[in-house]
């Protein structure tokens, strides 16, 4: 595997991290600190329904999930590979498992909106 | 007693293990946040089971103990974010000569300040009134 491939993932980790700072700040500001109901922790089905009826929020939430998963699972991959001594085949196997996990996890989150 | 000069203050805060501690903090908080993301998607996933199932899944979050844990989660997010910003600055070549001071200033100082500002109203609104 050429060395630059790993460099790309190092960049991806920094870029998704920066995106998450923006998305998380927005998430906390809008969904926790600007809403009295949510500040009290009184989340309900109706609250989500009214928010998700706006397609922009739906898009932002799905993008947020995908970016967070990419950052989180790539970080987990870095940790696993750092603390283990495995060859290229095993590295590839770990990557495949994490990608499959990421796809399932994404589908799980996106599917949640399907009946709303 | 040594006079309090800038050099002495800098020396006092240049703990030799801060870089290593920052590295470990980033990994531990990262894994914990990924575990939380799993729990979060699990709860949101109940939306597809209808209103009754979703509101049932939310009951766990209305518990005062869980609300305290949520404030802990906020702390984890802020710590991971500020420590990550520190890491990115160092990677960009900005301030890597002062990486130890950067740890105290950003990962501990700014993160602690943002946490206090955010956690106090959250604690009053959510834990005390529940």
gemmi code that builds the backbone of each chain (N, CA, C; Angstrom):
import gemmi

chains = {
    "A": [
        ("UNK", (0.851, -1.195, 0.000), (0.000, 0.000, 0.000), (0.885, 1.243, 0.000)),
        ("UNK", (0.679, 2.146, -0.974), (1.536, 3.346, -0.972), (1.316, 4.196, 0.274)),
        ("UNK", (2.399, 4.812, 0.720), (2.362, 5.525, 1.997), (1.376, 6.695, 1.990)),
        ("UNK", (1.182, 7.332, 0.807), (0.336, 8.532, 0.803), (-1.114, 8.242, 1.167)),
        ("UNK", (-1.544, 6.981, 1.011), (-2.924, 6.658, 1.371), (-3.217, 6.956, 2.836)),
        ("UNK", (-2.238, 6.646, 3.664), (-2.427, 6.907, 5.081), (-2.449, 8.402, 5.362)),
        ("UNK", (-1.679, 9.153, 4.567), (-1.650, 10.609, 4.741), (-3.026, 11.193, 4.445)),
        ("UNK", (-3.701, 10.635, 3.408), (-5.046, 11.111, 3.082), (-5.970, 10.923, 4.272)),
        ("UNK", (-5.864, 9.779, 4.962), (-6.743, 9.534, 6.119), (-6.414, 10.423, 7.300)),
        ("UNK", (-5.149, 10.811, 7.374), (-4.761, 11.760, 8.411), (-5.429, 13.112, 8.142)),
        ("UNK", (-5.450, 13.540, 6.846), (-6.138, 14.777, 6.479), (-7.631, 14.664, 6.753)),
        ("UNK", (-8.216, 13.519, 6.347), (-9.654, 13.313, 6.531), (-10.016, 13.477, 8.012)),
        ("UNK", (-9.168, 12.936, 8.894), (-9.435, 13.027, 10.325), (-9.447, 14.482, 10.796)),
        ("UNK", (-8.520, 15.297, 10.276), (-8.458, 16.712, 10.672), (-9.640, 17.492, 10.104)),
        ("UNK", (-9.971, 17.211, 8.820), (-11.054, 17.965, 8.168), (-12.407, 17.611, 8.789)),
        ("UNK", (-12.658, 16.300, 9.008), (-13.930, 15.921, 9.628), (-13.980, 16.461, 11.057)),
        ("UNK", (-12.842, 16.500, 11.728), (-12.790, 17.042, 13.089), (-13.204, 18.504, 13.105)),
        ("UNK", (-12.669, 19.281, 12.148), (-13.022, 20.704, 12.064), (-14.505, 20.871, 11.750)),
        ("UNK", (-15.026, 20.026, 10.828), (-16.456, 20.074, 10.498), (-17.305, 19.767, 11.722)),
        ("UNK", (-16.856, 18.793, 12.514), (-17.618, 18.397, 13.698), (-17.665, 19.500, 14.744)),
        ("UNK", (-16.592, 20.282, 14.839), (-16.608, 21.406, 15.792), (-17.748, 22.357, 15.412)),
        ("UNK", (-17.870, 22.646, 14.089), (-18.933, 23.541, 13.613), (-20.310, 22.906, 13.834)),
        ("UNK", (-20.468, 21.651, 13.407), (-21.766, 20.976, 13.507), (-22.197, 20.796, 14.964)),
        ("UNK", (-21.240, 20.437, 15.826), (-21.562, 20.221, 17.232), (-21.964, 21.510, 17.930)),
        ("UNK", (-21.240, 22.597, 17.601), (-21.580, 23.886, 18.206), (-23.012, 24.253, 17.826)),
        ("UNK", (-23.327, 24.064, 16.532), (-24.670, 24.351, 16.050), (-25.700, 23.450, 16.737)),
        ("UNK", (-25.372, 22.185, 16.843), (-26.258, 21.199, 17.457), (-26.591, 21.572, 18.907)),
        ("UNK", (-25.568, 21.877, 19.670), (-25.793, 22.220, 21.082), (-26.544, 23.534, 21.215)),
        ("UNK", (-26.164, 24.506, 20.361), (-26.787, 25.822, 20.446), (-28.276, 25.730, 20.136)),
        ("UNK", (-28.603, 25.107, 19.008), (-29.993, 25.066, 18.556), (-30.818, 24.078, 19.379)),
        ("UNK", (-30.255, 22.900, 19.626), (-31.076, 21.844, 20.206), (-31.019, 21.751, 21.716)),
        ("UNK", (-30.119, 22.459, 22.326), (-30.092, 22.395, 23.785), (-30.259, 23.753, 24.438)),
        ("UNK", (-29.508, 24.745, 23.971), (-29.480, 25.997, 24.713), (-30.526, 27.013, 24.265)),
        ("UNK", (-31.058, 26.862, 23.038), (-32.019, 27.846, 22.547), (-33.467, 27.404, 22.738)),
        ("UNK", (-33.653, 26.196, 23.223), (-35.015, 25.708, 23.373), (-35.281, 25.386, 24.842)),
        ("UNK", (-36.308, 26.023, 25.408), (-36.615, 25.786, 26.825), (-36.993, 24.332, 27.075)),
        ("UNK", (-37.795, 23.780, 26.167), (-38.233, 22.393, 26.316), (-37.036, 21.448, 26.336)),
        ("UNK", (-36.136, 21.660, 25.370), (-35.000, 20.741, 25.260), (-33.962, 21.000, 26.338)),
        ("UNK", (-33.894, 22.245, 26.803), (-32.971, 22.585, 27.886), (-33.349, 21.796, 29.141)),
        ("UNK", (-34.649, 21.618, 29.338), (-35.113, 20.831, 30.491), (-34.923, 19.344, 30.257)),
        ("UNK", (-34.624, 18.985, 29.026), (-34.458, 17.569, 28.701), (-35.782, 16.898, 28.377)),
        ("UNK", (-36.817, 17.722, 28.035), (-38.134, 17.151, 27.736), (-38.287, 16.882, 26.245)),
        ("UNK", (-37.449, 16.046, 25.730), (-37.540, 15.673, 24.320), (-38.710, 14.725, 24.140)),
        ("UNK", (-39.407, 14.859, 23.024), (-40.492, 13.927, 22.738), (-40.593, 13.695, 21.237)),
        ("UNK", (-41.426, 12.735, 20.887), (-41.664, 12.386, 19.490), (-42.116, 13.617, 18.709)),
        ("UNK", (-43.047, 14.389, 19.299), (-43.595, 15.563, 18.606), (-42.534, 16.620, 18.339)),
        ("UNK", (-41.619, 16.798, 19.315), (-40.549, 17.790, 19.152), (-39.696, 17.427, 17.938)),
        ("UNK", (-39.347, 16.144, 17.848), (-38.516, 15.694, 16.727), (-39.287, 15.814, 15.411)),
        ("UNK", (-40.572, 15.449, 15.470), (-41.405, 15.502, 14.268), (-41.434, 16.913, 13.691)),
        ("UNK", (-41.602, 17.915, 14.550), (-41.700, 19.283, 14.037), (-40.350, 19.755, 13.489)),
        ("UNK", (-39.271, 19.291, 14.081), (-37.946, 19.700, 13.622), (-37.587, 19.040, 12.290)),
        ("UNK", (-37.891, 17.742, 12.229), (-37.484, 16.956, 11.074), (-38.359, 17.254, 9.850)),
        ("UNK", (-39.531, 17.899, 10.071), (-40.377, 18.255, 8.928), (-39.661, 19.273, 8.028)),
        ("UNK", (-38.647, 19.927, 8.557), (-37.820, 20.813, 7.748), (-36.710, 19.975, 7.075)),
        ("UNK", (-36.752, 19.886, 5.710), (-35.763, 19.027, 5.033), (-34.314, 19.454, 5.273)),
        ("UNK", (-34.114, 20.742, 5.543), (-32.747, 21.212, 5.803), (-32.188, 20.561, 7.061)),
        ("UNK", (-33.021, 20.511, 8.091), (-32.559, 19.894, 9.337), (-32.298, 18.409, 9.148)),
        ("UNK", (-33.166, 17.794, 8.351), (-32.986, 16.366, 8.084), (-31.643, 16.131, 7.390)),
        ("UNK", (-31.358, 16.986, 6.402), (-30.087, 16.878, 5.682), (-28.893, 17.124, 6.596)),
        ("UNK", (-28.998, 18.157, 7.424), (-27.892, 18.493, 8.325), (-27.657, 17.352, 9.319)),
        ("UNK", (-28.758, 16.795, 9.853), (-28.612, 15.710, 10.832), (-27.968, 14.474, 10.217)),
        ("UNK", (-28.383, 14.148, 8.987), (-27.802, 12.967, 8.328), (-26.324, 13.220, 8.025)),
        ("UNK", (-26.005, 14.439, 7.550), (-24.602, 14.776, 7.280), (-23.782, 14.704, 8.570)),
        ("UNK", (-24.373, 15.174, 9.654), (-23.720, 15.164, 10.962), (-23.382, 13.724, 11.365)),
        ("UNK", (-24.357, 12.841, 11.201), (-24.143, 11.433, 11.551), (-23.028, 10.828, 10.702)),
        ("UNK", (-23.073, 11.095, 9.380), (-22.067, 10.498, 8.496), (-20.664, 11.010, 8.810)),
        ("UNK", (-20.533, 12.317, 9.050), (-19.217, 12.897, 9.350), (-18.715, 12.346, 10.695)),
        ("UNK", (-19.620, 12.258, 11.676), (-19.228, 11.754, 13.002), (-18.781, 10.298, 12.915)),
        ("UNK", (-19.495, 9.501, 12.112), (-19.130, 8.094, 11.972), (-17.782, 7.932, 11.288)),
        ("UNK", (-17.575, 8.738, 10.230), (-16.301, 8.668, 9.513), (-15.147, 9.010, 10.468)),
        ("UNK", (-15.335, 10.073, 11.235), (-14.309, 10.522, 12.177), (-14.113, 9.497, 13.304)),
        ("UNK", (-15.219, 9.005, 13.839), (-15.149, 8.077, 14.968), (-14.555, 6.729, 14.588)),
        ("UNK", (-15.019, 6.172, 13.463), (-14.525, 4.849, 13.074), (-13.102, 4.919, 12.537)),
        ("UNK", (-12.758, 6.020, 11.868), (-11.370, 6.183, 11.415), (-10.446, 6.327, 12.634)),
        ("UNK", (-10.927, 7.032, 13.639), (-10.153, 7.166, 14.879), (-9.973, 5.826, 15.566)),
        ("UNK", (-11.062, 5.039, 15.579), (-10.994, 3.709, 16.191), (-9.996, 2.823, 15.439)),
        ("UNK", (-9.995, 2.956, 14.109), (-9.050, 2.187, 13.285), (-7.607, 2.573, 13.630)),
        ("UNK", (-7.369, 3.874, 13.787), (-6.025, 4.315, 14.175), (-5.603, 3.696, 15.499)),
        ("UNK", (-6.535, 3.668, 16.455), (-6.222, 3.129, 17.775), (-5.919, 1.633, 17.679)),
        ("UNK", (-6.794, 0.906, 16.974), (-6.598, -0.551, 16.846), (-5.242, -0.850, 16.194)),
        ("UNK", (-4.941, -0.137, 15.102), (-3.696, -0.417, 14.389), (-2.459, 0.014, 15.177)),
        ("UNK", (-2.619, 1.014, 16.038), (-1.488, 1.463, 16.857), (-1.104, 0.446, 17.918)),
        ("UNK", (-2.121, -0.194, 18.495), (-1.841, -1.098, 19.607), (-1.730, -2.561, 19.193)),
        ("UNK", (-1.747, -2.815, 17.888), (-1.603, -4.206, 17.464), (-0.520, -4.272, 16.393)),
        ("UNK", (0.087, -5.425, 16.295), (1.091, -5.595, 15.245), (0.524, -6.567, 14.242)),
        ("UNK", (-0.063, -6.023, 13.195), (-0.684, -6.888, 12.198), (-0.127, -6.583, 10.819)),
        ("UNK", (-0.202, -7.581, 9.971), (0.286, -7.429, 8.601), (-0.738, -6.729, 7.739)),
        ("UNK", (-0.396, -6.520, 6.446), (-1.301, -5.795, 5.552), (-2.645, -6.484, 5.340)),
        ("UNK", (-2.660, -7.826, 5.357), (-3.939, -8.529, 5.140), (-4.889, -8.296, 6.306)),
        ("UNK", (-4.334, -8.390, 7.518), (-5.150, -8.184, 8.716), (-5.621, -6.725, 8.794)),
        ("UNK", (-4.722, -5.807, 8.409), (-5.086, -4.380, 8.386), (-6.284, -4.170, 7.460)),
        ("UNK", (-6.211, -4.837, 6.291), (-7.295, -4.724, 5.325), (-8.596, -5.301, 5.891)),
        ("UNK", (-8.469, -6.432, 6.597), (-9.646, -7.073, 7.183), (-10.295, -6.152, 8.221)),
        ("UNK", (-9.456, -5.517, 9.064), (-9.971, -4.587, 10.077), (-10.699, -3.431, 9.399)),
        ("UNK", (-10.091, -2.921, 8.311), (-10.708, -1.818, 7.574), (-12.072, -2.224, 7.027)),
        ("UNK", (-12.129, -3.433, 6.437), (-13.392, -3.900, 5.855), (-14.466, -4.017, 6.939)),
        ("UNK", (-14.105, -4.594, 8.084), (-15.069, -4.745, 9.187), (-15.595, -3.378, 9.615)),
        ("UNK", (-14.686, -2.395, 9.747), (-15.111, -1.059, 10.189), (-15.971, -0.358, 9.142)),
        ("UNK", (-15.652, -0.584, 7.850), (-16.472, 0.028, 6.792), (-17.879, -0.568, 6.815)),
        ("UNK", (-17.968, -1.903, 6.950), (-19.276, -2.560, 7.007), (-20.065, -2.036, 8.218)),
        ("UNK", (-19.378, -1.932, 9.350), (-20.000, -1.409, 10.569), (-20.521, 0.013, 10.327)),
        ("UNK", (-19.713, 0.829, 9.649), (-20.090, 2.213, 9.368), (-21.309, 2.303, 8.469)),
        ("UNK", (-21.360, 1.433, 7.439), (-22.501, 1.448, 6.513), (-23.774, 1.038, 7.245)),
        ("UNK", (-23.678, -0.020, 8.089), (-24.851, -0.473, 8.842), (-25.331, 0.591, 9.820)),
        ("UNK", (-24.368, 1.191, 10.480), (-24.656, 2.228, 11.484), (-25.338, 3.438, 10.817)),
        ("UNK", (-24.817, 3.839, 9.641), (-25.399, 4.968, 8.902), (-26.843, 4.644, 8.521)),
        ("UNK", (-27.044, 3.438, 8.017), (-28.379, 3.041, 7.585), (-29.338, 3.044, 8.772)),
        ("UNK", (-28.863, 2.565, 9.894), (-29.647, 2.517, 11.133), (-30.146, 3.920, 11.503)),
        ("UNK", (-29.249, 4.899, 11.431), (-29.590, 6.275, 11.778), (-30.509, 6.928, 10.759)),
        ("UNK", (-30.230, 6.723, 9.467), (-31.009, 7.370, 8.410), (-32.425, 6.763, 8.354)),
        ("UNK", (-32.475, 5.445, 8.567), (-33.742, 4.721, 8.529), (-34.713, 5.219, 9.607)),
        ("UNK", (-34.159, 5.778, 10.700), (-34.992, 6.262, 11.811), (-36.009, 7.292, 11.338)),
        ("UNK", (-35.637, 8.072, 10.275), (-36.520, 9.123, 9.796), (-37.572, 8.602, 8.806)),
        ("UNK", (-37.432, 7.327, 8.433), (-38.236, 6.824, 7.309), (-39.737, 6.852, 7.566)),
        ("UNK", (-40.170, 6.743, 8.820), (-41.607, 6.689, 9.072), (-42.179, 8.027, 9.526)),
        ("UNK", (-41.348, 9.046, 9.565), (-41.825, 10.337, 10.057), (-42.526, 11.112, 8.946)),
    ],
    "B": [
        ("UNK", (12.900, 32.627, 47.171), (11.827, 32.496, 46.197), (12.187, 33.195, 44.882)),
        ("UNK", (11.920, 32.509, 43.809), (12.250, 33.092, 42.514), (11.263, 34.189, 42.150)),
        ("UNK", (11.742, 35.255, 41.529), (10.793, 36.290, 41.102), (9.855, 35.734, 40.031)),
        ("UNK", (8.624, 36.204, 40.032), (7.642, 35.715, 39.054), (7.855, 36.405, 37.712)),
        ("UNK", (8.643, 35.799, 36.904), (8.847, 36.320, 35.550), (8.069, 35.430, 34.592)),
        ("UNK", (7.915, 35.896, 33.378), (7.194, 35.110, 32.374), (7.853, 33.744, 32.208)),
        ("UNK", (9.188, 33.738, 32.216), (9.904, 32.476, 32.037), (9.539, 31.482, 33.132)),
        ("UNK", (9.456, 31.982, 34.373), (9.129, 31.072, 35.469), (7.720, 30.528, 35.344)),
        ("UNK", (6.798, 31.386, 34.933), (5.415, 30.929, 34.767), (5.368, 29.866, 33.683)),
        ("UNK", (6.074, 30.122, 32.588), (6.105, 29.162, 31.482), (6.724, 27.850, 31.958)),
        ("UNK", (7.778, 27.940, 32.735), (8.468, 26.750, 33.226), (7.541, 25.916, 34.110)),
        ("UNK", (6.795, 26.654, 34.944), (5.892, 25.985, 35.874), (4.854, 25.139, 35.120)),
        ("UNK", (4.393, 25.663, 33.955), (3.344, 24.949, 33.231), (3.869, 24.004, 32.164)),
        ("UNK", (5.192, 23.928, 32.013), (5.688, 23.009, 30.996), (5.982, 21.644, 31.613)),
        ("UNK", (4.911, 20.980, 31.965), (4.987, 19.641, 32.517), (5.366, 18.691, 31.381)),
        ("UNK", (6.386, 17.888, 31.577), (6.920, 17.126, 30.445), (5.972, 16.065, 29.877)),
        ("UNK", (4.961, 15.673, 30.653), (4.077, 14.616, 30.148), (2.804, 15.141, 29.488)),
        ("UNK", (2.662, 16.481, 29.378), (1.384, 17.013, 28.890), (1.037, 16.498, 27.495)),
        ("UNK", (2.025, 16.352, 26.610), (1.750, 15.856, 25.265), (1.210, 14.438, 25.281)),
        ("UNK", (1.822, 13.600, 26.104), (1.399, 12.202, 26.233), (-0.004, 12.114, 26.839)),
        ("UNK", (-0.228, 12.945, 27.869), (-1.549, 12.954, 28.507), (-2.610, 13.410, 27.514)),
        ("UNK", (-2.276, 14.441, 26.714), (-3.226, 14.936, 25.710), (-3.570, 13.823, 24.712)),
        ("UNK", (-2.560, 13.063, 24.330), (-2.736, 11.953, 23.386), (-3.680, 10.881, 23.970)),
        ("UNK", (-3.441, 10.543, 25.228), (-4.285, 9.528, 25.868), (-5.710, 10.045, 26.067)),
        ("UNK", (-5.830, 11.315, 26.491), (-7.157, 11.924, 26.665), (-7.943, 11.819, 25.359)),
        ("UNK", (-7.283, 12.141, 24.242), (-7.962, 12.144, 22.951), (-8.474, 10.751, 22.587)),
        ("UNK", (-7.682, 9.732, 22.888), (-8.100, 8.370, 22.547), (-9.228, 7.881, 23.440)),
        ("UNK", (-9.077, 8.102, 24.742), (-10.105, 7.611, 25.679), (-11.430, 8.333, 25.441)),
        ("UNK", (-11.400, 9.680, 25.333), (-12.652, 10.407, 25.121), (-13.241, 10.044, 23.755)),
        ("UNK", (-12.382, 9.823, 22.760), (-12.861, 9.443, 21.430), (-13.652, 8.145, 21.461)),
        ("UNK", (-13.117, 7.141, 22.141), (-13.804, 5.843, 22.224), (-15.119, 5.998, 22.990)),
        ("UNK", (-15.100, 6.762, 24.094), (-16.323, 6.965, 24.869), (-17.394, 7.667, 24.029)),
        ("UNK", (-16.967, 8.638, 23.219), (-17.935, 9.362, 22.382), (-18.514, 8.449, 21.306)),
        ("UNK", (-17.699, 7.537, 20.792), (-18.193, 6.588, 19.785), (-19.225, 5.644, 20.417)),
        ("UNK", (-18.971, 5.232, 21.666), (-19.939, 4.396, 22.385), (-21.239, 5.178, 22.585)),
        ("UNK", (-21.105, 6.465, 22.930), (-22.319, 7.273, 23.101), (-23.070, 7.394, 21.778)),
        ("UNK", (-22.330, 7.568, 20.672), (-22.993, 7.706, 19.365), (-23.829, 6.459, 19.060)),
        ("UNK", (-23.336, 5.310, 19.486), (-24.079, 4.058, 19.309), (-25.397, 4.123, 20.084)),
        ("UNK", (-25.298, 4.541, 21.348), (-26.482, 4.654, 22.204), (-27.469, 5.665, 21.623)),
        ("UNK", (-26.926, 6.778, 21.116), (-27.745, 7.848, 20.564), (-28.503, 7.368, 19.323)),
        ("UNK", (-27.801, 6.691, 18.418), (-28.465, 6.184, 17.212), (-29.484, 5.110, 17.594)),
        ("UNK", (-29.173, 4.342, 18.626), (-30.118, 3.334, 19.104), (-31.431, 4.000, 19.534)),
        ("UNK", (-31.330, 5.089, 20.308), (-32.524, 5.794, 20.776), (-33.282, 6.422, 19.609)),
        ("UNK", (-32.550, 7.142, 18.741), (-33.182, 7.795, 17.592), (-33.793, 6.745, 16.657)),
        ("UNK", (-33.162, 5.574, 16.588), (-33.667, 4.482, 15.758), (-35.070, 4.033, 16.164)),
        ("UNK", (-35.422, 4.254, 17.432), (-36.753, 3.882, 17.922), (-37.852, 4.730, 17.273)),
        ("UNK", (-37.450, 5.852, 16.638), (-38.424, 6.695, 15.931), (-39.190, 5.897, 14.886)),
        ("UNK", (-38.466, 4.970, 14.246), (-39.114, 4.194, 13.182), (-40.100, 3.164, 13.739)),
        ("UNK", (-40.099, 2.973, 15.075), (-41.043, 2.028, 15.692), (-42.318, 2.736, 16.148)),
        ("UNK", (-42.412, 4.026, 15.861), (-43.614, 4.765, 16.219), (-43.475, 5.560, 17.498)),
        ("UNK", (-44.466, 6.405, 17.750), (-44.429, 7.338, 18.872), (-44.292, 6.661, 20.235)),
        ("UNK", (-45.089, 5.621, 20.478), (-45.085, 4.965, 21.791), (-43.711, 4.401, 22.111)),
        ("UNK", (-43.119, 3.709, 21.144), (-41.804, 3.091, 21.354), (-40.733, 4.143, 21.603)),
        ("UNK", (-40.820, 5.252, 20.859), (-39.807, 6.301, 20.999), (-39.899, 6.973, 22.362)),
        ("UNK", (-41.123, 7.345, 22.763), (-41.275, 8.005, 24.056), (-40.887, 7.068, 25.200)),
        ("UNK", (-41.101, 5.776, 24.994), (-40.670, 4.770, 25.978), (-39.140, 4.769, 26.093)),
        ("UNK", (-38.469, 4.819, 24.934), (-36.998, 4.806, 24.927), (-36.435, 6.061, 25.584)),
        ("UNK", (-37.205, 7.151, 25.520), (-36.724, 8.416, 26.090), (-36.824, 8.448, 27.615)),
        ("UNK", (-37.640, 7.576, 28.172), (-37.846, 7.575, 29.632), (-36.529, 7.511, 30.395)),
        ("UNK", (-35.589, 6.709, 29.871), (-34.290, 6.552, 30.518), (-33.585, 7.911, 30.684)),
        ("UNK", (-33.762, 8.800, 29.695), (-33.063, 10.081, 29.711), (-33.690, 11.092, 30.669)),
        ("UNK", (-34.885, 10.781, 31.196), (-35.556, 11.736, 32.085), (-35.105, 11.554, 33.530)),
        ("UNK", (-34.339, 10.523, 33.784), (-33.834, 10.224, 35.112), (-32.754, 11.255, 35.505)),
        ("UNK", (-32.848, 11.843, 36.720), (-31.852, 12.854, 37.115), (-30.404, 12.361, 37.026)),
        ("UNK", (-30.180, 11.096, 37.356), (-28.816, 10.551, 37.271), (-28.330, 10.596, 35.820)),
        ("UNK", (-29.253, 10.235, 34.916), (-28.881, 10.232, 33.502), (-28.598, 11.643, 33.011)),
        ("UNK", (-29.341, 12.621, 33.577), (-29.101, 14.018, 33.177), (-27.741, 14.492, 33.641)),
        ("UNK", (-27.302, 14.007, 34.802), (-25.951, 14.332, 35.265), (-24.929, 13.727, 34.310)),
        ("UNK", (-25.188, 12.480, 33.908), (-24.292, 11.818, 32.959), (-24.225, 12.590, 31.647)),
        ("UNK", (-25.380, 13.175, 31.264), (-25.412, 13.968, 30.027), (-24.489, 15.174, 30.125)),
        ("UNK", (-24.429, 15.768, 31.332), (-23.525, 16.911, 31.522), (-22.074, 16.420, 31.445)),
        ("UNK", (-21.821, 15.229, 31.952), (-20.504, 14.614, 31.800), (-20.164, 14.411, 30.329)),
        ("UNK", (-21.184, 14.011, 29.574), (-21.002, 13.818, 28.134), (-20.623, 15.132, 27.452)),
        ("UNK", (-21.294, 16.210, 27.874), (-20.964, 17.540, 27.347), (-19.494, 17.850, 27.626)),
        ("UNK", (-19.042, 17.510, 28.841), (-17.642, 17.717, 29.208), (-16.702, 16.930, 28.297)),
        ("UNK", (-17.064, 15.677, 28.009), (-16.245, 14.839, 27.121), (-16.133, 15.462, 25.733)),
        ("UNK", (-17.281, 15.933, 25.219), (-17.311, 16.524, 23.880), (-16.403, 17.748, 23.829)),
        ("UNK", (-16.532, 18.621, 24.842), (-15.742, 19.861, 24.853), (-14.250, 19.550, 24.985)),
        ("UNK", (-13.927, 18.604, 25.868), (-12.519, 18.229, 26.058), (-11.920, 17.676, 24.757)),
        ("UNK", (-12.670, 16.760, 24.118), (-12.195, 16.147, 22.872), (-12.050, 17.214, 21.778)),
        ("UNK", (-13.008, 18.138, 21.710), (-12.975, 19.167, 20.663), (-11.790, 20.112, 20.853)),
        ("UNK", (-11.613, 20.627, 22.070), (-10.530, 21.599, 22.303), (-9.160, 20.932, 22.195)),
        ("UNK", (-9.073, 19.707, 22.694), (-7.817, 18.972, 22.589), (-7.522, 18.664, 21.115)),
        ("UNK", (-8.582, 18.441, 20.345), (-8.434, 18.201, 18.910), (-7.990, 19.456, 18.174)),
        ("UNK", (-8.520, 20.606, 18.600), (-8.101, 21.879, 17.991), (-6.612, 22.099, 18.270)),
        ("UNK", (-6.186, 21.770, 19.495), (-4.772, 21.886, 19.865), (-3.904, 21.026, 18.937)),
        ("UNK", (-4.392, 19.782, 18.723), (-3.667, 18.834, 17.876), (-3.561, 19.349, 16.445)),
        ("UNK", (-4.675, 19.910, 15.940), (-4.696, 20.432, 14.577), (-3.756, 21.626, 14.435)),
        ("UNK", (-3.748, 22.514, 15.443), (-2.833, 23.662, 15.403), (-1.389, 23.199, 15.343)),
        ("UNK", (-1.063, 22.188, 16.153), (0.307, 21.671, 16.166), (0.647, 21.054, 14.809)),
        ("UNK", (-0.318, 20.291, 14.250), (-0.092, 19.678, 12.935), (0.106, 20.718, 11.850)),
        ("UNK", (-0.559, 21.861, 11.988), (-0.417, 22.936, 11.003), (0.901, 23.684, 11.192)),
        ("UNK", (1.638, 23.319, 12.243), (2.916, 23.987, 12.500), (2.750, 25.259, 13.311)),
        ("UNK", (1.527, 25.480, 13.820), (1.291, 26.679, 14.623), (1.500, 26.344, 16.098)),
        ("UNK", (2.545, 26.855, 16.644), (2.759, 26.707, 18.082), (3.253, 25.351, 18.542)),
        ("UNK", (3.879, 24.570, 17.660), (4.350, 23.276, 18.155), (5.527, 23.427, 19.109)),
        ("UNK", (6.180, 24.617, 19.068), (7.259, 24.843, 20.023), (6.702, 25.099, 21.417)),
        ("UNK", (5.424, 25.488, 21.450), (4.786, 25.750, 22.740), (3.663, 24.758, 22.982)),
        ("UNK", (3.831, 23.535, 22.520), (2.731, 22.577, 22.612), (2.299, 22.291, 24.046)),
        ("UNK", (3.246, 22.376, 24.977), (2.882, 22.110, 26.369), (1.986, 23.203, 26.936)),
        ("UNK", (2.335, 24.461, 26.635), (1.489, 25.563, 27.109), (0.131, 25.525, 26.425)),
        ("UNK", (0.149, 25.098, 25.138), (-1.087, 24.985, 24.369), (-2.033, 23.978, 25.026)),
        ("UNK", (-1.462, 22.922, 25.590), (-2.285, 21.922, 26.285), (-3.022, 22.551, 27.461)),
        ("UNK", (-2.278, 23.305, 28.279), (-2.909, 23.928, 29.452), (-3.893, 25.002, 29.046)),
        ("UNK", (-3.523, 25.787, 28.021), (-4.376, 26.903, 27.621), (-5.663, 26.426, 26.960)),
        ("UNK", (-5.545, 25.511, 25.980), (-6.734, 25.098, 25.225), (-7.447, 23.910, 25.852)),
        ("UNK", (-6.725, 22.801, 26.012), (-7.383, 21.560, 26.430), (-7.916, 21.649, 27.861)),
        ("UNK", (-7.213, 22.421, 28.715), (-7.661, 22.536, 30.091), (-8.353, 23.882, 30.329)),
        ("UNK", (-7.713, 24.982, 29.938), (-8.249, 26.320, 30.208), (-9.529, 26.643, 29.461)),
        ("UNK", (-9.420, 26.769, 28.136), (-10.586, 27.149, 27.329), (-11.686, 26.093, 27.449)),
        ("UNK", (-11.297, 24.824, 27.418), (-12.293, 23.745, 27.525), (-13.025, 23.826, 28.862)),
        ("UNK", (-12.297, 24.060, 29.936), (-12.917, 24.155, 31.262), (-13.867, 25.335, 31.346)),
        ("UNK", (-13.464, 26.444, 30.748), (-14.293, 27.651, 30.758), (-15.593, 27.421, 29.983)),
        ("UNK", (-15.483, 26.873, 28.772), (-16.684, 26.610, 27.960), (-17.582, 25.617, 28.690)),
        ("UNK", (-16.957, 24.616, 29.326), (-17.756, 23.614, 30.037), (-18.557, 24.263, 31.163)),
        ("UNK", (-17.901, 25.124, 31.954), (-18.603, 25.782, 33.061), (-19.754, 26.640, 32.558)),
        ("UNK", (-19.475, 27.424, 31.495), (-20.502, 28.317, 30.954), (-21.710, 27.509, 30.463)),
        ("UNK", (-21.442, 26.350, 29.862), (-22.523, 25.542, 29.305), (-23.179, 24.663, 30.363)),
        ("UNK", (-22.385, 24.131, 31.283), (-22.913, 23.128, 32.214), (-23.778, 23.733, 33.315)),
        ("UNK", (-23.451, 24.948, 33.771), (-24.214, 25.534, 34.882), (-25.690, 25.750, 34.512)),
        ("UNK", (-25.996, 26.455, 33.381), (-27.418, 26.585, 33.040), (-28.092, 25.241, 32.757)),
        ("UNK", (-27.342, 24.323, 32.182), (-27.896, 23.004, 31.880), (-28.231, 22.259, 33.170)),
        ("UNK", (-27.345, 22.386, 34.148), (-27.554, 21.727, 35.440), (-28.797, 22.304, 36.127)),
        ("UNK", (-28.915, 23.647, 36.114), (-30.054, 24.306, 36.759), (-31.354, 23.923, 36.060)),
        ("UNK", (-31.354, 23.991, 34.720), (-32.586, 23.740, 33.971), (-32.972, 22.271, 33.983)),
        ("UNK", (-31.992, 21.412, 33.906), (-32.326, 20.014, 33.683), (-32.271, 19.146, 34.941)),
        ("UNK", (-31.199, 19.238, 35.721), (-31.076, 18.330, 36.873), (-31.927, 18.807, 38.043)),
        ("UNK", (-31.827, 20.096, 38.364), (-32.533, 20.603, 39.539), (-34.045, 20.601, 39.369)),
        ("UNK", (-34.527, 20.796, 38.141), (-35.976, 20.870, 37.936), (-36.603, 19.525, 37.618)),
        ("UNK", (-35.802, 18.480, 37.612), (-36.408, 17.193, 37.251), (-36.883, 16.447, 38.490)),
    ],
}
model = gemmi.Model(1)
for chain_id, residues in chains.items():
    chain = gemmi.Chain(chain_id)
    for i, (resn, *xyz) in enumerate(residues, 1):
        res = gemmi.Residue()
        res.name, res.seqid = resn, gemmi.SeqId(i, " ")
        for name, pos in zip(("N", "CA", "C"), xyz):
            atom = gemmi.Atom()
            atom.name, atom.element = name, gemmi.Element(name[0])
            atom.pos, atom.b_iso = gemmi.Position(*pos), 0.0
            res.add_atom(atom)
        chain.add_residue(res)
    model.add_chain(chain)
structure = gemmi.Structure()
structure.add_model(model)
structure.setup_entities()
